[in-house]
Structure formats: structure tokens, C-alpha cells
Amino acid sequence: MAKRAPSRRIGIADVAKQAGVSHATVSRVMNGNFSVAADIAERVRQAAADLKYQPNSVGRSLALGKTDTIGVVVPDLENPTFQAILRGVSRAAARDGYRVLIADSSEVSSEEAILAGEARRRCDGVILCAPRMADADLRDLAPALHPLVLINRSTPVEDTPCLSADYGQGIQDLAAHLVARGHRRLVFLAGPEPSASNRLRVRGLELFMEQHPAVELQTVPGGVSFAAGHEAVDAILASGATGVLAFNDLVAMGLLSALHERGISVPGQLSVTGFDDIPFARYTTPTLTTAAVPITELGEMAWQRMSAVLRGDEDVVLGTVIQPEVILRGSTGPAPS
């Protein structure tokens, strides 16, 4: 039995022939050029529909000098916080006809510059979400990435919109809540040293301690994951603290799990706070006191800033700081007597 010849891809030449116009006219109509007369443009579109013509997106991107794609680089796709930010970016971008290319640096700061550069070569702009690289490296890299938007980074970069939460004030508010419940020995279960938001938390706690000299604060190395919180349980218990300020909700949840395994009552013997208010925070046992950041909205705002830059708007808001809101739940209570 003879093999059936593969069907040939319909191209611009076929549409041009059926519509009775030039190749250039078809190209202009397909690319949204309004210089073509309305009746001719309609004839071209009808021919394309009749032939089921699908424009070549790569060729179109090369012709227009744009890809209708935005690159987003995050440090850890397993973290629900970054998932929510991506959801906000991608949904908002999709409404404007843009796609999102995602890259995960796996908490390796040296990978960020490489991934961001690769993304920029393939996209119309880059959103760096909580970049871990040093301030000097970020400032050096930024000109090659423009259009650029930063999330969770307050590093001043010329002509670059930056969106962040006031992590310093948020951690102070959580500490104030614990002190108001009688806690005088606190421990900060820290995040990664390269993290800008961790540095903001550290600075916020330094300011808090200046105003509360009767309070003792220790710092225990942690991380960003559930496992990091779980593994820190021995150091937390050895600290003698009655209140724990975890870097984020995932870390706090890992600690809650380890404390449960040890038979430590929360909040009876130890109060624990998180940060971010990821969806799981309200379903832990006990439910988690945390500082809520509207992370999905943060992603939407990042796209709004990027879209404004791509349009060439002159009044783009460069600095935006969101104030976290303390959400009181069951993981915090009075200090044990």
C-alpha cells in the first residue's frame, strides 16, 4: 500500500495567491499593521481562515523585534510564595496577550545572572523575583536586562521598578506581638544570608532590640524550606527561647512538625510565627501566626510595571513597598510561667 504524502504546510504565499495580494500585504495584515485598506485586509483574513493558515510565531517575532514573552527568574519553584507570585504575573500577562518563560535558580546566586541573561535574549523583558545576587552584581547586570522589574528586592537600580514588602517592619510587628504576650527570650530562625529580604528582617530586629533592651534575641541559621525548619529543632530548643520568629511559613511549618514529634506543646511551651501567609498556614496544627503579604497581587503589580515600561510610559512607579499584616492564629500564646 502506497504511503500517503505528508500534507504541505500552508504559507504566506498560499494566502497571498488566494487573496490576490502580495506577500508583503499578507505579512502586514497578519502583524496587525493598519496601513492596509480595510477591504483588502478583510480579504486576506478570510483567505487565511479558509486555508487554516497559522502564522509562524518565530518568524513573526523576528520581523517585529518582539516575542510577546516575559522571563521570570525565581530562586525556588517549590516555595508556594514564588508559585503565587508567578500565578499573579502569568495571569495578568496573559490578559494582555503575553506568555511567561520561567527559570528556577535553585537558590544558587551564581546561576541567576546566567539564567536572567538567557531569558532576556529570548524575551521582551525580565522579572527577577527575590534575586540572591549581591547588590553590586545586580547593579552591574541590570543594564543588560532592561526592561527589568525586581520583586522582593529594594536595591536601587536606575530606571528599574522595584516591588517589595516591608519585611523589616513585618518582623518587628511579629516580635512586638510575642513581647506583648510576655515573651522575653526570642530566637530568629534565619533565612539565607544572600537573601535581601532576610537582611531586611535582620535590620528590623536590630531596630526592635534597640527599643526593647529587656528582651533577649538569638539567631539560629535556618533556610527557606520545610526541611530547614525541621532540622533546626535542636538548636531552637537549646536556645531556651519561648518565642520563635521563623524566616517564612515553610520554615515555621517544618519546625512545628519537629516540635510535635518531640512532644513540645505549641503554644503552651513554645510560640512560633511564620512570614508570608501561604495558603497552608491556616491549616497547620496549630494554625500559624504569620505576617501576610499579598503575594499574588505582588505578581500582578510586577506585570503592570513591566507592561508600562514596554509601552514606554514616562510615569512608571519605580518604588513600591507593601506593608505586611500580622495574622494572629493558634501557634502563639502567652509565655510559659
C-alpha positions in Angstrom: 0.0 0.0 0.0 1.5 3.4 -1.0 2.4 5.8 1.7 0.3 8.9 1.9 2.4 12.0 1.2 2.6 14.4 4.2 0.3 17.4 3.9 2.2 20.6 3.0 2.2 23.5 5.5 0.2 26.4 4.3 2.3 29.5 4.0 2.1 33.2 3.2 2.4 32.5 -0.5 -0.7 30.4 -0.4 -2.7 33.1 1.4 -1.3 35.8 -1.0 -2.4 33.8 -4.0 -5.9 33.1 -2.8 -6.4 36.8 -1.7 -4.8 38.2 -4.9 -2.3 40.3 -3.0 1.5 40.4 -2.4 3.4 38.5 0.2 4.2 41.8 1.9 0.5 42.7 2.2 -0.3 39.4 3.9 2.6 39.9 6.3 1.4 43.4 7.2 -2.2 42.2 7.9 -1.0 39.2 10.0 1.2 41.5 12.0 -1.6 44.0 12.8 -0.4 46.8 10.5 -3.3 49.2 10.0 -1.9 50.8 6.8 -3.6 48.1 4.6 -7.1 49.1 3.3 -9.9 47.6 5.3 -11.4 45.7 2.4 -8.1 44.2 1.4 -7.2 43.3 5.0 -10.6 41.5 5.3 -9.9 39.6 2.1 -6.5 38.5 3.4 -8.0 37.4 6.8 -10.8 35.4 5.0 -8.2 33.7 2.8 -6.2 32.8 5.8 -9.2 31.4 7.6 -10.3 29.4 4.5 -6.8 27.9 4.2 -6.5 27.4 8.0 -3.2 29.4 7.9 -1.2 29.6 11.1 1.4 32.3 11.2 4.9 31.3 12.1 5.4 32.8 15.6 9.2 32.7 15.4 9.3 34.5 12.1 6.7 37.0 13.4 8.9 37.7 16.4 12.0 38.2 14.3 10.1 40.6 12.0 8.6 42.6 14.8 11.6 42.5 17.1 9.4 41.3 20.0 8.4 37.9 21.4 5.3 38.8 23.5 7.0 36.7 26.2 8.4 37.8 29.6 11.1 35.9 31.5 10.6 35.4 35.3 13.6 34.1 37.3 12.8 32.7 40.8 15.1 31.2 43.4 12.9 28.2 44.3 9.9 26.9 42.4 9.0 24.6 45.3 8.2 27.5 47.5 4.5 28.3 47.4 5.3 32.0 47.8 7.1 32.1 44.4 4.4 29.9 42.9 1.8 32.5 43.9 3.9 35.4 42.5 4.2 33.5 39.2 0.5 32.9 39.2 -0.1 36.7 39.5 2.4 37.5 36.8 1.3 34.9 34.3 -2.5 35.6 34.7 -2.0 39.4 34.4 0.4 39.0 31.4 -2.0 36.5 29.6 -4.8 39.1 29.7 -2.5 41.4 27.7 -1.5 38.6 25.2 1.9 37.8 26.8 3.3 34.5 27.8 5.7 33.8 30.6 9.0 31.9 30.5 10.1 30.6 33.9 13.6 29.9 35.2 14.5 28.5 38.6 18.0 29.2 40.0 17.6 26.6 42.8 18.9 29.2 45.4 22.3 29.4 43.6 23.0 33.1 43.3 25.7 32.4 40.6 23.1 30.9 38.4 20.8 33.9 38.5 22.9 36.1 36.1 23.2 33.3 33.6 19.5 32.4 33.7 18.5 36.1 33.6 20.7 36.8 30.6 19.4 33.7 28.7 15.8 34.8 29.5 16.4 38.3 28.2 17.8 37.0 24.9 14.5 35.1 24.4 12.0 37.5 25.9 11.0 41.2 25.7 11.9 41.8 29.4 12.8 40.1 32.6 11.3 40.0 36.1 13.8 39.0 38.8 11.9 37.6 41.8 13.9 37.8 45.1 17.3 37.7 43.4 20.0 36.4 45.7 23.0 38.0 44.0 25.0 40.7 45.7 23.9 44.4 45.3 27.0 45.3 43.2 26.4 42.3 40.9 22.8 43.2 40.4 23.6 46.8 39.6 26.2 45.7 37.0 23.9 43.2 35.4 20.8 45.3 35.3 21.6 47.4 32.1 21.9 44.2 30.1 18.5 43.0 31.3 16.3 46.1 30.7 13.3 46.1 30.6 13.6 44.8 34.1 11.4 44.6 37.2 12.5 43.5 40.6 10.4 41.7 43.2 11.4 41.5 46.8 14.5 43.5 46.3 15.0 47.1 47.5 18.4 47.5 45.8 18.2 50.9 43.9 18.8 50.2 40.2 18.4 53.1 37.8 15.1 53.2 35.9 14.0 49.8 37.4 10.7 49.3 39.1 11.1 47.5 42.4 8.3 45.9 44.4 8.9 44.6 47.9 7.2 44.1 51.2 8.4 45.9 54.4 9.9 42.8 55.9 11.7 44.8 58.5 8.5 46.3 59.9 6.7 43.0 59.5 9.2 41.1 61.6 9.1 43.9 64.2 5.3 43.6 64.4 5.6 39.8 65.0 8.2 40.4 67.7 6.1 43.0 69.3 3.2 40.6 69.4 5.3 38.0 71.2 6.6 40.5 73.7 3.1 41.7 74.4 2.3 38.1 75.3 5.1 38.1 77.9 7.9 36.6 75.9 11.3 37.9 76.8 13.6 35.3 75.1 13.2 35.2 71.4 15.0 33.4 68.6 15.1 34.3 64.9 15.3 31.2 62.7 17.1 33.0 59.8 16.8 32.7 56.0 19.7 32.5 53.5 22.4 35.1 54.1 22.3 36.3 50.4 18.6 37.0 50.6 17.8 40.6 50.6 14.5 40.0 52.5 16.5 38.2 55.2 18.8 41.2 55.6 15.7 43.4 55.9 14.4 41.1 58.7 17.7 41.2 60.5 17.8 45.0 60.3 14.2 45.2 61.5 15.1 43.0 64.5 18.1 45.1 65.3 15.9 48.2 65.5 13.4 46.3 67.6 16.1 45.3 70.1 17.3 48.9 70.4 13.8 49.7 71.6 13.4 46.7 73.8 16.6 46.3 75.8 15.0 43.9 78.3 14.3 41.3 75.5 16.9 38.7 74.6 17.2 37.7 70.9 19.3 34.9 69.5 19.7 34.0 65.8 19.8 30.4 64.6 20.8 29.6 61.0 17.9 28.2 59.0 16.9 28.4 55.4 13.8 28.6 53.2 12.3 25.1 53.3 10.2 22.8 55.4 13.3 20.6 55.9 15.3 23.6 57.2 12.8 24.3 59.9 12.6 20.6 60.8 16.3 20.3 61.1 16.7 23.4 63.3 14.6 22.0 66.2 17.6 21.0 68.4 19.1 24.4 68.1 15.8 26.1 68.8 15.2 24.1 71.9 18.8 24.6 73.1 18.4 28.4 72.8 16.0 28.4 75.7 13.7 30.8 73.9 9.9 30.9 74.4 9.1 32.6 71.1 10.4 31.8 67.6 10.4 34.1 64.6 10.8 31.9 61.5 12.1 33.3 58.3 9.0 32.2 56.4 5.9 29.9 56.7 7.6 26.8 55.3 10.4 27.0 57.8 7.8 27.5 60.6 5.8 24.5 59.4 8.9 22.3 59.4 9.7 23.4 63.0 6.1 22.8 64.1 6.3 19.2 62.7 9.6 18.6 64.6 8.2 20.1 67.8 5.2 17.8 67.6 7.5 14.8 67.2 9.3 15.8 70.3 6.1 16.3 72.3 6.7 20.0 72.7 3.4 21.9 73.1 2.8 24.8 70.8 2.0 27.4 72.0 2.0 26.1 75.6 5.8 25.6 75.8 6.9 27.5 72.6 5.2 30.1 70.4 6.1 30.1 66.7 5.5 32.7 64.0 6.0 32.4 60.2 6.0 35.0 57.4 4.1 35.4 54.1 0.8 33.7 54.9 0.9 31.0 52.3 -2.4 29.1 51.9 -1.2 26.2 54.1 -0.6 28.5 57.1 -4.3 28.4 58.1 -4.4 24.6 58.1 -1.4 23.7 60.2 -1.9 22.2 63.7 -2.0 24.6 65.5 -2.8 27.2 62.8 0.2 29.5 62.1 0.5 33.1 63.3 2.2 35.0 60.5 2.7 38.3 58.6 0.6 38.2 55.5 2.0 39.6 52.2 -0.4 39.8 49.2 1.9 37.7 47.1 -0.4 37.0 44.1 -1.2 40.7 43.9 2.6 41.4 44.0 2.9 39.4 40.8 0.1 41.3 39.2 1.7 44.6 40.1 5.0 43.4 38.7 3.4 42.8 35.3 1.7 46.2 35.4 5.1 47.8 35.9 6.6 45.7 33.1 3.8 46.5 30.8 4.1 50.2 31.4 7.9 50.0 30.7 7.3 48.1 27.5 4.7 50.7 26.4 7.3 53.4 27.0 5.2 55.2 29.7 7.1 58.0 31.3 5.4 57.9 34.7 6.2 54.3 35.7 6.2 53.9 39.5 9.7 52.7 40.4 9.5 52.0 44.1 6.6 50.2 45.7 6.6 48.9 49.3 3.7 46.8 50.7 3.1 46.7 54.4 2.6 43.1 55.7 -0.4 42.5 58.0 0.1 40.3 61.2 -2.4 37.5 61.2 -2.9 36.0 64.7 -3.7 32.3 64.9 -3.1 29.4 67.2 0.7 29.0 67.2 1.3 31.9 69.5 0.2 32.4 73.1 1.3 33.7 76.5 4.9 33.0 77.5 5.1 29.9 79.8 5.4 30.9 83.5 
